[in-house]
Amino acid sequence: MGHEAIIINNNPETVSTDFDTSDRLYFDPLNLESVSEILLREKAHGILLQFGGQTAINLALPLSDNLSHLEKLGLNLVIEGTTPEAVDEASDRQRFEDFAERCQLDMPRGMTAIDSEGVRKAVSSIGYPVLIRPSYVLGGRGMEILSNDKQLEAYMDEAFLSPDRPLLIDEYLGNAIELDVDAVCDGEEVLIGAIMEHLEEAGIHSGDSTCFIPPQNISEGVLSKVEEWTTTIGLELGIRGCYNIQFAIRDEELYVLEVNPRGSRTFPFVAKATGVPLARIAARVALGEKLSSLDIPKPQTEAVSVKAPVFPFIKLRGLDPAPGPEMKSTGEVMGSHVRPAAAYLKARMATELPVPTSGGVYITVKDEDKSGTIELAKRLQEMGFKIHATPGTASALREIGSLEVETCYRIEERKSPDALDLMRRGMIQLVINTPTATGGAVLDGNMMRRLAVELNIPFVTTMAGAKMEVEAIAEMQLGTPEPRLLDISTLD
């Protein structure tokens, strides 16, 4: 577009280290002082905050307040794209709740608190389970799902509370499907890059989720509503450039979880999956161009694409591998195929965790998942796997499913053989464990997950994940899926 591109990046691991990505590159902290100094040194005309994650977009208001000071020093700077006012309306909890009510968008019930008494009142009003988090949070840090008073008190012992850093307490939507939407708005129209369906239920950090483009289990009616709400949010908030929305669906009801007025980590995935260069389009729109004037390629629809997270657990032995609201992944991979199961298998293979085609499967699930486990266990047995289960799960599989099951002890019973014994003996090639939130099952689950990491055994903690794992095994037994030729010209 004829502008010099100067990048300020506080993370030298990322792609902006490439010599041809920018005219100049600064490795400096993304704080007001450092950024202001660089702007003055470069005599910058504008700054684009939308592609630096939450750290960069948090500079919108402080930088806006500092513009008059910079002007006195001879710098006439424009904050490009979405205005700081719109960024604040999307990011401030109370303002966004008022916005959602005005636009008739449903949100989970939520409250804020600045002291421990306020937190307890909010939890009492909303009812368990709740999702609790600091209002100023990166990567889901300090975010937890709490199910009882004991967990709440343990959280409060560690929590930091102050009037300018309140805690947010939200109704936790159990058994809900989460969606991510990446989009671009120019003030007049909205381009939806992709709607992504998470494999894990709502409450797992989006960076740790496996997600599908296009969605696989969402009705046309709900998808239509997602598109409508995405357009409303972009236009009514006054977004100029890119934004990301997280939705949840429970019992066919749609809820807005949050709106991020910036590019998300899924933007590259969307571009590769659809062939639409969303970040490039968003940058041009943020600098004043209209969507109607851009040559936007038609997205490919023949193949399903799957993004899967990569975790560092083998290097961080003490970390519990169970997914949750706090992000733990350090990378991600992608699979693409015309068959959803084959796309998932490709992504799984790229994570370097083995996909078993024979051996033993250890199953222990909470009561509400026992009936759903029967069909999975039947398929696994038909594919040649031997089923091992704890007494409760084994009884359900035998009595309702008429399956052959080897019963083993729970770990807390301290008898042999238990899951750890079987895993160490090489008898288990897959673990399916949907843990309860309380009691000995929590410790059992932690011990099994840690051992599974050390022994490189795939470990599944959700029913949705278990179903896809079984589908991937069926695909793997057919043979490794063939590579798919990409038309790379659309990604130029």
Order of alpha helices (4+ residues) and beta strands (2+ residues): beta-beta-alpha-beta-alpha-alpha-beta-alpha-alpha-beta-alpha-beta-beta-alpha-beta-beta-beta-beta-alpha-beta-beta-alpha-alpha-beta-beta-alpha-beta-alpha-beta-alpha-beta-alpha-beta-alpha-beta-alpha
